[in-house]
Amino acid sequence: MKFIPSYKKLLESGELKKRAEIAYNDLFSCTCCPIDCKVNRIEGELGICVSGHLPIVSSYTPHFGEEPVLSGTKGAGNIFFGNCNLKCVYCQNHEISQNYKSERLHQVSHERLAEIMIELQNRNCHNIGLVSPTHFSSTILKSIYLAAEQGLNLPIIYNTNGYDSVEMLKLYDEVIDIYLPDIKYGNDEYAKKYSHVDNYFEHTKKAVKEMFNQVGDKLIYRNGVVVRGLIIRHLVLPNGLSETEKVFKFIAEELSPNVYISLMSQYYPTHKAYKDILINRTLRYSEYQRALELLDKYGLHNGWIQEMESPSNYLPSFNKDRVNPFNN
């Protein structure tokens, strides 16, 4: 049975266009993430993400480094958006997430972003992966509408840091088929220190609950590739800074023990991590083993785990190669 993305029904009813207009109007007083800068991005005012009203596409490519059920054999059609609403001191994508003077040169029109989605579809990608979409969530919906009008027919992945607005996510209900959020920390103090945002865990819990309410805890497959569902990523940080137990307790008790988890060992001390002794090293085996034990403790048995050699395998180089930054 052929899978039909959810947004196709919204396109036919006119609801997709309506939602795109509502989302875009948020840019007059931006509240697209929990920071609530309330700046007028339409008129060029800049908030914490230092972004205007048009999306910044730093790179787009078939990507084979996602979970196997998303990359498949032909790659996820990833679109990497420039800038970010977080300022993680260890960000592996810092070349595009925290370099706004350079990235503003990669601003594109809504029509061009729609063309990119169609191009990735024509390159036989399994899906469209919106990577770091949160700060452009008010404007991306317009491009999805335009692409759907032009024949986009792939499931869309919302690949986010988790620090999302619940109200904005509600506009994406039945637009997004696959949610791929991070839950970076179970501790707001560490989130403030290392990602420079307030109340990360509280806001992210609300956002992920909304994602769960939209797509549930089951994964739907077509030809071995996931086309609908929720996968929560959790990167284990050195010295217990990710507070993994609190994250897993939340998932098991407030969502479902059947939720799929992607547990990552790939932490690598890049960007400004050298300035803090607590994060200026890779993960120890004992630290990752503890996280694996916590999966068992909370009955979280669905998902994937990385091997310990992962840190050197996932570092991109956007400055050297925008077309293929991960050397796929």
Secondary structure, DSSP 8 states (H G I E B T S, - for coil): -----THHHHHHHTHHHHHHHHHHHGGGG--SSTT-----GGGT---TT---SS-BEEEEEEE--S-HHHHTTT-EEEEEESS-S---TT-TTHHHHS-HHHHGGGB--HHHHHHHHHHHHHTT-SSEEEES-GGGHHHHHHHHHHHHHTT--S-EEEEE-S---HHHHHHTTTT-SEEEEB---S-HHHHHHHH--SSHHHHHHHHHHHHHHHH-S--EEETTEEEEEEEEEEE--GGGTT-HHHHHHHIIIII-TTSEEEEE------TTGGG-TTTSS---HHHHHHHHHHHHHTT--SEEE--TTGGGTS---TTT-SSSTT--
